[in-house]
């Protein structure tokens, strides 16, 4: 339906001509194609991802494909699958969606034309309802004397109130002549179509009655065995005349051979289920809609690669080599990945099975663009297994993972089973991308299915709703990726081991650009290293002023921009070699986009440098405060969240307590100020965090806000080259915070000289900080607000 929605009709689309019969909307059926024009039309539709029009030839003996040789009405739909057969024919699985009419032929080879959707006239609902009641009665009468309508179809006919849908459903089951089908297709008058179909049903009823009478007469004169032999021979002869017997027998035989080849690798109930469906298919008429559904099911489940496994065993030497070849830095993630596979290699060498109670699902988490998915790619390469990526972002329907039951139109297996089919092995590396963004809706909670998929105790018997049997997922290497693990439900978190992939430092980005990004982009754009040179200073400038991210995605885009412009200049013979330096970088990348504000050189009252963590790295946050004559109120602006507002009020209360305790040496500002120790009651404080359009939240600005409030109330200047981060409590203690690495890198970029951090962060997190940052920043640990103020305020 998506292909139809994307097209505006009337529109030019490929045309396929079916020789035997009309296709109907909402029908899924295989079509065998031998005509070259039809095959070209199929290839064009698949290549351009567009719908096709399936029409019907007026005569099966006509070889030409001009406009007079086929009917101008048919079905617009989509090609679900294409299979090239050994005899040169092509088999497609076609899904009809809506009726259409050819307005004109635009191209003969492949056949294309202007096609429009057939819409129906408005009708009198009361009158149509009465006619539909008559039609249902006639159909039930026909169902009693024939096998045309199984119970589920009769139920659909009784419950569906859409008259044209009912007409199409009944017509697709009846064996109508081509001219009868054409008249039903061509008419857009609902009443006329219903009356026409009633006549066809009555005619078929009379035919069935006559055949039944003949059969009864024959039955009385013939023994049961002779009758069965006669009917089988008759059916064989009919199928032989139509050329269907050999093709169907070959298909059934191939299905049985394939099933027997995997018997040793599947559960017993799996074998029985597939065998049961093959046997059912062999007894059905191949034109029935149920046969098409069963055949589609058999083809899907026999594609599952039972018994096929990658023979290569994971070796930590290969893993380490591949990770180092594909990624720069990321020392801790690489170390943890190598440890993970070291355990697997040791257990394999000692022929011990892995303990299922040990969670072995890795989850890489961190900001966008830092290499989480590419780490999974490297792991797949190192252990010699195919990679399957399943995007979970925004997934709300549990059936997307588990599959849809076969009773639904267009049902197919879930993404997990499709991933195994795509990989052609039962032990691929499956990346569950953006697992933190799985949604919930009325259609179920996909996290419940993920619990079964990722739990080693349960995933040996994962049940797909479409397949209707258990599949063993225990050999699959599952790797999840996430940006924010707090959004992952707790039961799911318990089944995973988290490896943080933090943001890159500017120095790391520079090395990544030199060793990976620039060579890759030059190769992609057809450039030689002798034709373009990007200086180290230009790379540094791009990192600092033209990108603002935790990873290197935008840096790659900027390098690609340079490569495109260089390729253009070389082709236009403006230069044989392009040299890019900081002086001419703006000519290629336009103006500077990002810039961390440098620290002030002048010490001021009421302005302080806070440190913030964002999804694209750290940042320096200027916090400003002024005092206005008032009654001791605190006003907050700058799009602050609830937690940050609470931190500001805590900071104000803590400073009030310090003033009452005479921590500050206060003097009267004006003669009319009676008591300087009650100065916080004489003024209102307005605290503002610039970039007001950007939402901000979190407790880590607590000590910075307390310092700026103390500065404005005591009229003492703040050292301009200092920055700080830390949560403040009412008792004045400084609590640890997150994102320290990114915050210190931002302070380093901004030219700060001192940074205040909580004592606990100082003790446990400095080992993760780049050496160049540690060498150039004076990092001071603080335990309470008094220590903070002693470092922050001048002349305290």
VOGU-3710 file (C-alpha; in Angstrom, 3 decimals, decimal comma):
1> xxxxxxxxxx> 0,000/0,000/0,000  2,938/2,266/0,657  3,954/2,227/-3,040  0,408/3,297/-4,029  0,353/6,076/-1,437  3,677/7,424/-2,734  2,341/7,689/-6,316  0,019/10,337/-7,644  -2,506/8,903/-10,090  -2,981/8,991/-13,004
11> xxxxxxxxxx> 0,651/7,998/-13,429  2,944/6,139/-15,848  3,776/2,686/-14,424  4,971/-0,690/-15,839  2,281/-3,047/-17,217  2,343/-6,856/-16,912  -0,082/-8,966/-18,969  -1,341/-12,198/-17,368  -2,593/-14,667/-19,969  -4,859/-16,920/-17,916
21> xxxxxxxxxx> -7,132/-14,813/-15,699  -7,745/-11,517/-13,942  -6,039/-10,704/-10,648  -8,128/-9,036/-7,915  -7,443/-6,412/-5,233  -6,180/-7,785/-1,881  -5,142/-11,046/-3,575  -1,601/-12,370/-3,038  -0,692/-14,872/-5,751  2,332/-16,143/-7,721
31> xxxxxxxxxx> 2,559/-15,270/-11,417  4,844/-17,149/-13,823  6,286/-14,951/-16,570  8,100/-16,059/-19,714  7,494/-13,054/-21,985  10,550/-10,749/-22,244  8,473/-7,538/-22,237  6,783/-8,601/-19,020  10,152/-9,482/-17,430  11,528/-6,058/-18,367
41> xxxxxxxxxx> 8,463/-4,406/-16,810  9,026/-6,412/-13,599  12,702/-5,439/-13,430  11,875/-1,766/-14,000  9,217/-1,783/-11,249  11,602/-3,400/-8,756  14,464/-1,102/-9,720  12,365/2,066/-9,328  10,413/0,687/-6,320  7,091/1,516/-7,975
51> xxxxxxxxxx> 3,754/-0,290/-8,369  2,794/-2,304/-11,436  -0,451/-2,796/-13,356  -1,426/-6,419/-13,976  -3,886/-6,814/-16,845  -5,362/-9,850/-18,593  -4,851/-10,950/-22,197  -8,015/-11,393/-24,281  -6,626/-14,606/-25,744  -3,917/-16,976/-24,501
61> xxxxxxxxxx> -2,794/-17,685/-28,075  -2,067/-14,059/-28,979  1,684/-13,318/-29,082  1,539/-9,553/-29,708  1,211/-7,105/-26,844  -0,559/-4,168/-28,473  -3,378/-2,263/-26,804  -6,028/-4,381/-28,576  -4,680/-7,697/-27,293  -5,544/-7,143/-23,617
71> xxxxxxxxxx> -8,259/-5,599/-21,488  -7,796/-2,003/-20,390  -8,764/-2,698/-16,739  -6,890/-4,659/-14,111  -5,203/-4,411/-10,730  -2,548/-2,001/-9,442  -0,295/-3,631/-6,873  3,243/-4,395/-5,744  5,760/-7,170/-6,427  6,574/-8,792/-3,067
81> xxxxxxxxxx> 9,214/-11,209/-4,376  10,916/-12,259/-7,610  12,526/-15,663/-8,325  14,442/-16,560/-11,513  13,562/-20,148/-12,520  16,053/-22,546/-14,171  14,037/-22,718/-17,417  14,431/-18,967/-17,979  11,006/-18,060/-16,639  10,435/-15,656/-13,785
91> xxxxxxxxxx> 8,159/-16,248/-10,814  6,824/-13,258/-8,895  4,667/-13,024/-5,787  2,158/-10,256/-6,535  -0,120/-8,412/-4,108  -3,117/-6,658/-5,611  -4,062/-3,393/-3,918  -6,634/-1,478/-5,973  -8,325/-1,525/-9,367  -6,987/0,530/-12,224
101> xxxxxxxxxx> -7,664/1,468/-15,814  -5,173/2,074/-18,645  -5,708/5,522/-20,159  -2,973/5,267/-22,785  0,074/3,185/-23,755  3,348/5,104/-23,506  6,009/2,467/-24,196  5,942/-0,976/-25,826  9,140/-2,630/-24,507  8,912/-2,712/-21,550
111> xxxxxxxxxx> 5,167/-2,135/-21,626  4,228/1,079/-19,796  1,147/3,227/-19,750  -0,768/5,984/-18,029  -2,901/4,259/-15,374  -5,549/5,716/-13,086  -7,332/4,260/-10,057  -10,954/3,205/-10,574  -13,234/4,920/-8,077  -16,848/3,970/-7,419
121> xxxxxxxxxx> -19,947/6,145/-7,628  -21,903/7,053/-4,513  -24,757/4,664/-3,773  -27,937/4,311/-1,724  -26,749/2,405/1,348  -30,207/1,056/2,220  -30,762/-0,342/-1,261  -27,245/-1,771/-1,467  -27,672/-3,410/1,935  -30,783/-5,207/0,676
131> xxxxxxxxxx> -29,009/-6,408/-2,477  -26,013/-7,624/-0,408  -28,388/-9,700/1,725  -29,642/-11,429/-1,439  -26,025/-11,993/-2,598  -25,024/-13,531/0,743  -28,009/-15,893/0,578  -27,065/-17,022/-2,952  -23,440/-17,540/-1,906  -24,448/-19,637/1,114
141> xxxxxxxxxx> -26,635/-21,749/-1,177  -23,690/-22,278/-3,540  -21,402/-23,093/-0,581  -23,789/-25,867/0,513  -23,460/-27,712/-2,792  -19,805/-26,949/-3,614  -16,400/-26,448/-2,000  -15,821/-22,961/-3,350  -16,306/-21,177/-0,040  -14,579/-22,478/3,115
151> xxxxxxxxxx> -16,035/-21,363/6,507  -13,501/-18,558/7,072  -14,358/-17,002/3,681  -18,097/-17,218/4,421  -17,468/-15,530/7,765  -15,594/-12,709/6,027  -18,428/-12,271/3,512  -20,994/-12,105/6,330  -19,020/-9,637/8,487  -17,635/-7,281/5,826
161> xxxxxxxxxx> -19,936/-4,347/5,049  -17,922/-2,961/2,106  -19,944/-4,027/-0,986  -17,197/-3,646/-3,596  -14,722/-5,547/-1,423  -17,275/-8,379/-1,111  -17,813/-8,419/-4,898  -14,055/-8,705/-5,519  -13,619/-11,451/-2,912  -16,447/-13,619/-4,300
171> xxxxxxxxxx> -15,400/-13,018/-7,921  -11,819/-14,089/-7,145  -13,100/-17,430/-5,845  -15,555/-18,154/-8,673  -14,074/-19,396/-11,930  -15,446/-16,553/-14,044  -14,878/-16,268/-17,734  -12,663/-13,416/-18,881  -15,505/-11,360/-20,302  -17,466/-11,769/-17,043
181> xxxxxxxxxx> -14,486/-10,596/-15,012  -13,989/-7,689/-17,396  -17,533/-6,418/-16,967  -17,146/-6,572/-13,183  -13,844/-4,661/-13,384  -15,003/-2,049/-15,850  -18,121/-0,994/-13,959  -17,883/1,659/-11,244  -21,566/1,329/-10,359  -21,807/-0,633/-7,096
191> xxxxxxxxxx> -25,445/-1,630/-7,576  -24,800/-2,857/-11,121  -21,778/-4,901/-9,966  -23,769/-6,574/-7,180  -26,625/-7,523/-9,513  -24,173/-8,791/-12,116  -22,402/-10,949/-9,534  -25,710/-12,387/-8,288  -26,371/-13,592/-11,869  -22,907/-15,195/-12,004
201> xxxxxxxxxx> -23,450/-16,942/-8,643  -26,842/-18,274/-9,793  -25,269/-19,525/-13,024  -22,479/-21,277/-11,105  -25,031/-22,789/-8,700  -26,929/-24,322/-11,607  -23,676/-25,715/-13,031  -22,716/-27,231/-9,683  -26,176/-28,803/-9,290  -25,896/-30,385/-12,709
211> xxxxxxxxxx> -22,422/-31,738/-11,970  -23,623/-33,065/-8,656  -26,496/-34,921/-10,328  -24,102/-36,454/-12,852  -21,711/-37,522/-10,089  -24,558/-39,123/-8,133  -25,668/-41,088/-11,193  -22,102/-42,226/-11,872  -21,612/-43,106/-8,230  -24,534/-45,536/-8,278
221> xxxxxxxxxx> -23,093/-47,357/-11,296  -19,465/-47,450/-10,262  -17,601/-48,987/-7,412  -15,828/-46,644/-5,065  -12,344/-47,695/-6,147  -13,137/-47,307/-9,821  -14,625/-43,890/-9,178  -11,536/-42,658/-7,350  -9,290/-43,996/-10,091  -11,398/-42,335/-12,765
231> xxxxxxxxxx> -11,438/-38,969/-10,982  -7,688/-39,010/-10,391  -7,010/-39,864/-13,991  -9,418/-37,168/-15,080  -7,737/-34,597/-12,850  -4,301/-35,626/-14,119  -5,446/-35,248/-17,705  -6,880/-31,790/-17,045  -3,708/-30,687/-15,303  -1,638/-32,171/-18,100
241> xxxxxxxxxx> -3,592/-30,221/-20,697  -3,023/-27,038/-18,696  0,653/-27,851/-18,059  0,171/-27,595/-14,296  0,743/-31,124/-13,069  4,447/-31,305/-13,750  5,188/-27,880/-12,323  3,202/-28,502/-9,120  4,703/-31,985/-8,641  8,214/-30,582/-9,044
251> xxxxxxxxxx> 7,537/-27,851/-6,486  6,138/-30,323/-3,913  9,051/-32,688/-4,523  11,570/-29,870/-4,036  9,854/-28,783/-0,815  9,998/-32,345/0,563  13,658/-32,771/-0,411  14,597/-29,515/1,297  12,632/-30,486/4,415  14,376/-33,866/4,623
261> xxxxxxxxxx> 17,789/-32,167/4,279  17,162/-30,106/7,440  15,336/-32,787/9,459  18,376/-33,505/11,627  18,722/-29,829/12,627  15,153/-28,897/13,608  12,876/-29,739/16,522  10,414/-32,575/15,917  7,378/-30,281/16,104  9,037/-27,975/13,552
271> xxxxxxxxxx> 9,447/-30,866/11,103  5,845/-32,002/11,638  4,424/-28,498/11,132  6,263/-27,905/7,843  5,470/-31,447/6,591  1,815/-30,959/7,432  1,636/-27,759/5,388  3,424/-29,361/2,389  0,933/-32,242/2,444  -1,985/-29,805/2,598
281> xxxxxxxxxx> -0,595/-27,879/-0,356  -0,225/-31,033/-2,462  -3,962/-31,769/-2,077  -5,191/-28,244/-2,875  -6,128/-26,664/-6,150  -3,288/-24,334/-6,972  -5,613/-21,455/-7,902  -7,220/-21,297/-4,463  -6,315/-18,354/-2,240  -5,504/-20,665/0,709
291> xxxxxxxxxx> -2,994/-22,592/-1,425  -1,181/-19,345/-2,168  -0,989/-18,535/1,546  0,373/-22,002/2,421  2,876/-21,961/-0,441  4,121/-18,549/0,689  4,523/-19,924/4,225  6,463/-23,013/3,067  8,831/-20,927/0,966  9,518/-18,596/3,912
301> xxxxxxxxxx> 10,209/-21,272/6,537  12,345/-23,430/4,224  14,574/-20,382/3,694  15,533/-20,424/7,409  19,162/-21,709/7,389  18,699/-24,637/9,807  21,975/-26,476/10,400  24,131/-23,827/8,726  26,719/-22,233/11,025  29,877/-20,231/10,562
311> xxxxxxxxxx> 32,767/-22,633/11,146  35,259/-19,966/12,197  35,825/-19,838/15,962  36,357/-16,455/17,626  40,046/-15,800/18,361  40,993/-12,781/20,464  44,018/-12,124/18,248  41,705/-11,628/15,247  39,284/-9,508/17,276  42,048/-7,254/18,622
321> xxxxxxxxxx> 43,623/-6,890/15,181  40,315/-5,999/13,521  39,289/-3,513/16,227  42,643/-1,716/16,035  42,490/-1,635/12,235  38,987/-0,126/12,149  39,004/2,188/15,195  41,389/4,677/16,756  41,492/5,040/20,560  38,384/3,542/22,309
331> xxxxxxxxxx> 40,828/1,728/24,599  38,359/0,636/27,311  35,594/-0,561/24,923  38,170/-2,557/22,927  39,580/-4,097/26,111  36,125/-5,183/27,298  35,221/-6,658/23,889  38,468/-8,651/23,808  37,767/-9,934/27,339  34,280/-10,996/26,198
341> xxxxxxxxxx> 35,660/-13,122/23,351  38,588/-14,355/25,457  36,075/-16,126/27,713  34,351/-17,689/24,692  37,688/-18,846/23,203  38,860/-20,352/26,504  35,584/-22,233/27,020  35,747/-23,546/23,436  39,336/-24,763/23,900  38,432/-26,568/27,089
351> xxxxxxxxxx> 35,221/-27,895/25,531  33,052/-26,340/28,218  29,612/-24,883/27,642  28,977/-21,268/28,498  26,967/-20,723/31,672  23,542/-19,485/30,595  23,111/-17,591/33,855  25,931/-15,238/32,871  24,597/-12,300/30,862  26,548/-12,210/27,594
361> xxxxxxxxxx> 24,613/-9,600/25,633  26,836/-6,567/24,990  25,289/-3,107/24,780  27,390/-0,210/23,486  26,052/3,109/24,745  27,173/6,652/24,158  26,504/9,779/22,072  25,658/9,539/18,341  28,529/9,041/15,899  31,165/7,629/18,268
371> xxxxxxxxxx> 31,373/4,227/16,563  28,903/1,935/18,373  27,507/0,261/15,256  30,904/0,179/13,534  32,322/-1,704/16,553  29,698/-4,374/15,923  30,715/-4,453/12,235  34,331/-5,014/13,266  33,330/-7,828/15,633  31,404/-9,555/12,823
381> xxxxxxxxxx> 34,431/-9,281/10,496  36,820/-10,558/13,177  34,826/-13,689/13,993  33,897/-14,306/10,342  30,124/-14,069/10,695  27,526/-12,133/8,683  26,098/-8,985/10,243  22,362/-8,328/10,530  21,193/-4,892/11,659  17,714/-4,508/13,140
391> xxxxxxxxxx> 16,681/-0,875/13,705  14,490/-0,683/16,815  14,073/3,107/16,910  10,362/3,913/17,101  9,314/0,233/16,965  5,892/-0,108/18,640  4,396/-3,324/17,253  5,552/-6,556/18,910  4,609/-8,440/15,727  7,450/-6,703/13,903
401> xxxxxxxxxx> 9,803/-8,869/15,987  7,669/-11,976/16,459  5,974/-12,060/13,054  2,304/-11,795/12,092  -0,023/-14,766/12,327  -0,776/-16,334/8,950  -4,457/-15,407/9,148  -3,521/-11,763/8,390  -3,275/-10,544/4,824  0,351/-10,139/3,738
411> xxxxxxxxxx> 1,670/-11,857/6,897  5,380/-12,634/7,076  7,987/-13,683/9,672  9,327/-11,197/12,231  12,566/-9,302/11,861  14,557/-11,863/13,867  13,671/-14,774/11,554  14,080/-12,541/8,495  17,528/-11,625/9,826  18,540/-15,302/9,957
421> xxxxxxxxxx> 17,262/-15,788/6,401  19,201/-12,718/5,270  22,390/-13,947/6,996  21,999/-17,503/5,612  23,452/-18,768/8,910  22,054/-19,567/12,353  24,857/-17,824/14,259  25,212/-14,319/12,784  26,030/-11,121/14,654  22,704/-9,327/15,170
431> xxxxxxxxxx> 22,868/-5,619/16,015  19,781/-4,339/17,848  20,247/-0,689/16,995  18,825/2,059/19,252  17,315/-0,347/21,778  16,636/2,626/24,078  14,108/4,048/21,604  11,687/1,099/21,521  8,139/2,386/21,981  4,884/0,999/23,349
441> xxxxxxxxxx> 1,399/1,091/21,849  -1,951/-0,690/21,845  -0,328/-3,290/19,551  1,906/-4,554/22,364  5,225/-3,939/24,060  8,224/-5,037/21,934  10,457/-5,095/25,035  8,591/-8,213/26,210  9,697/-10,010/23,020  13,229/-8,658/23,453
451> xxxxxxxxxx> 13,358/-10,195/26,945  12,845/-13,644/25,413  15,244/-12,967/22,539  18,098/-11,777/24,774  17,665/-14,170/27,703  20,009/-17,193/27,273  17,585/-19,262/29,343  14,718/-18,646/26,914  16,090/-17,939/23,450  16,720/-21,611/22,653
461> xxxxxxxxxx> 12,949/-21,804/22,085  12,058/-18,487/20,481  8,617/-18,787/18,886  7,782/-16,763/15,814  4,021/-16,260/15,361  4,208/-16,678/11,582  6,377/-19,813/11,595  4,359/-21,298/14,483  7,328/-23,310/15,772  10,373/-22,776/17,996
471> xxxxxxxxxx> 13,720/-21,550/16,653  17,022/-21,795/18,549  18,698/-18,355/18,830  21,331/-19,412/21,377  24,184/-19,316/18,831  23,405/-15,763/17,696  25,748/-13,026/18,960  23,435/-10,189/19,973  24,888/-6,692/20,299  22,690/-3,755/21,299
481> xxxxxxxxxx> 23,388/-0,039/20,888  21,842/2,872/22,787  22,295/6,569/23,423  20,674/6,723/26,874  20,499/3,509/28,897  18,143/5,090/31,441  15,382/4,703/28,823  15,866/0,907/28,701  13,418/-0,954/31,002  15,072/-2,477/34,070
491> xxxxxxxxxx> 14,299/-6,160/33,218  15,958/-5,669/29,822  18,956/-3,895/31,376  19,521/-6,906/33,651  20,141/-9,101/30,600  22,859/-6,888/29,109  26,391/-5,833/29,928  27,018/-2,175/29,140  30,163/-0,802/27,529  30,393/2,966/27,357
501> xxxxxxxxxx> 31,703/4,461/24,123  32,375/8,052/25,170  32,987/11,083/23,001  36,324/11,656/21,286  38,784/14,352/22,329  39,873/16,902/19,670  43,260/15,173/19,486  41,597/11,799/18,879  39,379/13,308/16,194  42,450/14,742/14,486
511> xxxxxxxxxx> 44,105/11,319/14,370  40,876/9,660/13,156  40,609/12,256/10,381  44,206/11,623/9,247  44,206/7,821/9,468  40,654/6,959/8,442  38,339/9,729/7,267  40,561/11,577/4,788  41,876/8,410/3,015  38,360/6,954/2,843
521> xxxxxxxxxx> 36,776/10,130/1,444  39,587/10,663/-1,094  39,072/7,122/-2,378  35,305/7,580/-2,479  35,646/10,790/-4,543  38,303/9,447/-6,921  41,114/11,668/-5,635  44,786/10,815/-5,135  46,790/11,939/-2,128  49,034/13,850/-4,526
531> xxxxxxxxxx> 46,066/15,961/-5,687  44,821/17,295/-2,348  46,538/18,082/0,929  44,753/19,108/4,130  47,100/20,614/6,705  47,009/19,628/10,382  45,988/23,161/11,349  43,080/23,014/8,891  41,914/19,728/10,413  42,124/21,242/13,903
541> xxxxxxxxxx> 40,154/24,288/12,757  37,445/22,065/11,230  37,121/20,134/14,481  36,954/23,229/16,677  34,977/25,688/14,559  32,994/23,744/11,940  31,719/20,753/13,904  30,231/20,272/17,322  29,688/16,617/18,077  30,785/13,757/20,274
551> xxxxxxxxxx> 31,658/11,536/17,297  33,031/12,223/13,828  30,013/12,043/11,491  29,879/15,764/10,743  33,670/15,894/10,457  33,416/13,213/7,752  30,786/15,342/5,967  33,072/18,388/6,048  35,965/16,359/4,615  33,623/15,035/1,914
561> xxxxxxxxxx> 32,688/18,647/1,074  36,372/19,505/0,654  36,863/16,447/-1,576  33,899/17,365/-3,806  35,077/20,929/-4,271  38,645/19,758/-4,935  37,396/17,283/-7,567  35,486/20,083/-9,288  38,512/22,391/-9,359  40,783/19,654/-10,723
571> xxxxxxxxxx> 38,335/18,803/-13,519  37,957/22,469/-14,417  41,782/22,632/-14,521  41,900/25,504/-12,067  44,606/23,675/-10,127  46,560/20,431/-10,328  46,955/20,181/-6,568  44,661/21,577/-3,897  46,245/22,629/-0,619  43,805/23,412/2,204
581> xxxxxxxxxx> 45,044/25,515/5,111  43,336/27,565/7,832  43,706/30,627/5,585  41,626/29,259/2,706  39,385/26,796/4,600  36,502/29,293/4,679  36,495/29,366/0,850  35,489/25,698/0,874  33,348/25,440/4,023  31,849/28,946/4,232
591> xxxxxxxxxx> 31,671/30,651/7,615  32,491/29,252/11,060  29,525/27,399/12,549  30,465/26,522/16,143  32,765/28,012/18,692  33,184/27,422/22,422  33,307/30,841/24,032  36,783/31,551/25,398  37,219/32,535/29,021  37,210/36,242/29,911
601> xxxxxxxxxx> 40,477/37,922/30,809  38,766/40,257/33,278  37,500/39,173/36,700  33,876/40,268/37,191  31,098/40,261/39,778  28,075/38,064/39,018  29,459/36,000/36,094  30,814/32,469/36,445  31,745/29,544/34,193  29,694/26,376/34,711
611> xxxxxxxxxx> 30,314/23,121/32,828  27,597/21,187/31,024  27,288/17,815/29,302  25,306/17,542/26,057  24,676/14,762/23,552  27,401/16,251/21,343  30,031/16,646/24,076  30,836/19,135/26,834  30,222/22,873/26,890  31,040/25,918/29,009
621> xxxxxxxxxx> 27,907/27,478/30,471  28,056/31,136/31,475  25,855/31,799/34,510  24,959/35,421/35,275  23,280/37,078/38,249  22,208/40,605/39,196  20,590/42,045/42,327  17,639/44,405/42,353  16,066/46,211/45,296  13,372/43,907/46,621
631> xxxxxxxxxx> 12,413/41,441/49,325  14,802/38,543/48,903  13,109/36,721/46,017  14,935/34,575/43,438  14,005/34,843/39,749  15,276/32,215/37,283  15,415/32,467/33,466  17,081/30,576/30,611  14,749/27,575/29,913  15,748/25,768/33,109
641> xxxxxxxxxx> 14,287/22,368/33,977  12,749/21,462/37,334  15,927/19,852/38,727  18,054/22,877/37,803  15,520/25,252/39,362  15,620/23,252/42,573  19,428/23,424/42,523  19,245/27,229/42,240  16,919/27,485/45,267  19,201/25,157/47,255
651> xxxxxxxxxx> 22,198/27,322/46,312  20,366/30,487/47,440  19,447/28,876/50,788  23,024/27,651/51,381  24,457/31,149/50,744  21,872/32,660/53,124  23,049/30,244/55,836  26,712/31,203/55,214  25,811/34,900/55,476  24,009/34,239/58,765
661> xxxxxxxxxx> 27,066/32,341/59,991  29,205/35,426/59,094  31,324/33,417/56,646  31,602/36,565/54,478  33,083/39,855/55,651  30,155/42,106/54,645  30,023/45,902/54,764  27,165/48,347/54,295  26,728/49,221/50,647  24,637/52,297/51,381
671> xxxxxxxxxx> 23,965/54,322/54,528  20,304/53,322/54,587  21,225/49,603/54,717  20,658/48,936/58,403  22,155/45,432/58,699  24,514/44,100/56,030  24,148/40,602/57,501  20,521/40,593/56,228  21,465/41,737/52,726  19,639/38,817/51,077
681> xxxxxxxxxx> 16,353/40,294/52,374  17,088/43,701/50,821  17,525/42,521/47,233  15,866/40,249/44,703  18,298/38,030/42,790  17,812/37,443/39,045  19,828/34,435/37,882  20,068/33,769/34,140  21,721/31,039/32,036  22,318/32,355/28,470
691> xxxxxxxxxx> 21,133/30,652/25,259  17,624/30,888/26,611  16,106/28,965/23,697  18,040/25,826/24,676  16,441/23,733/27,458  18,793/22,951/30,361  18,427/20,649/33,325  20,381/18,673/35,894  21,910/19,234/39,339  25,578/19,663/38,339
701> xxxxxxxxxx> 25,429/23,491/38,162  24,686/23,714/41,907  28,100/24,973/43,088  28,375/27,391/40,132  24,983/28,966/40,926  25,885/29,209/44,635  29,164/30,964/43,725  27,512/33,514/41,427  24,802/34,270/44,036  27,512/34,737/46,701
711> xxxxxxxxxx> 29,431/37,016/44,323  26,498/39,312/43,615  25,410/39,552/47,276  28,920/40,177/48,644  30,012/42,272/45,651  33,157/40,162/45,290  34,695/39,362/41,892  34,998/35,850/40,520  38,237/34,575/39,025  37,616/34,578/35,268
721> xxxxxxxxxx> 39,820/31,563/34,416  37,984/29,125/36,675  35,171/26,701/35,789  33,323/24,239/37,988  30,825/21,407/38,170  29,190/19,696/41,118  25,828/19,069/42,784  25,180/21,040/45,987  23,160/19,799/48,960  21,385/21,873/51,608
731> xxxxxxxxxx> 24,102/21,003/54,089  26,697/22,490/51,712  28,264/19,188/50,605  29,375/18,727/46,982  28,145/15,520/45,350  29,628/13,740/42,283  28,345/14,324/38,748  28,462/12,586/35,341  30,081/13,464/32,023  33,336/14,626/33,655
741> xxxxxxxxxx> 35,508/13,749/30,654  33,457/15,869/28,222  33,225/18,754/30,691  36,981/18,912/31,295  37,664/18,773/27,548  35,288/21,736/27,075  37,055/23,677/29,849  40,387/22,940/28,184  39,091/24,195/24,808  37,786/27,393/26,424
751> xxxxxxxxxx> 41,201/28,236/27,865  40,365/27,730/31,539  43,223/27,400/34,020  41,417/25,921/37,033  38,494/23,516/37,290  36,702/22,575/40,497  35,236/19,073/40,640  33,681/16,963/43,437  36,083/14,961/45,607  34,565/11,597/44,585
761> xxxxxxxxxx> 34,960/12,371/40,880  38,572/13,360/41,540  39,270/10,023/43,203  37,620/7,709/40,641  37,319/9,390/37,197  40,605/11,157/36,407  42,054/7,992/34,855  39,625/8,447/31,922  40,759/12,010/31,186  43,171/12,616/28,241
771> xxxxxxxxxx> 46,729/13,300/29,334  46,992/16,665/27,529  43,933/17,915/29,461  45,369/16,809/32,804  48,683/18,509/32,046  47,231/21,888/31,061  44,402/22,217/33,616  44,740/22,623/37,367  42,040/20,290/38,639  41,040/20,937/42,249
781> xxxxxxxxxx> 38,797/18,630/44,293  36,207/20,174/46,617  34,133/18,600/49,365  31,865/21,461/50,428  30,717/24,917/49,378  33,242/26,713/51,599  36,124/25,151/49,715  34,419/26,181/46,452  34,010/29,815/47,513  37,598/30,024/48,760
791> xxxxxx> 38,789/29,090/45,261  36,194/31,132/43,353  35,778/34,534/45,060  38,639/37,027/45,115  39,414/38,903/48,355  37,204/36,581/50,384
//
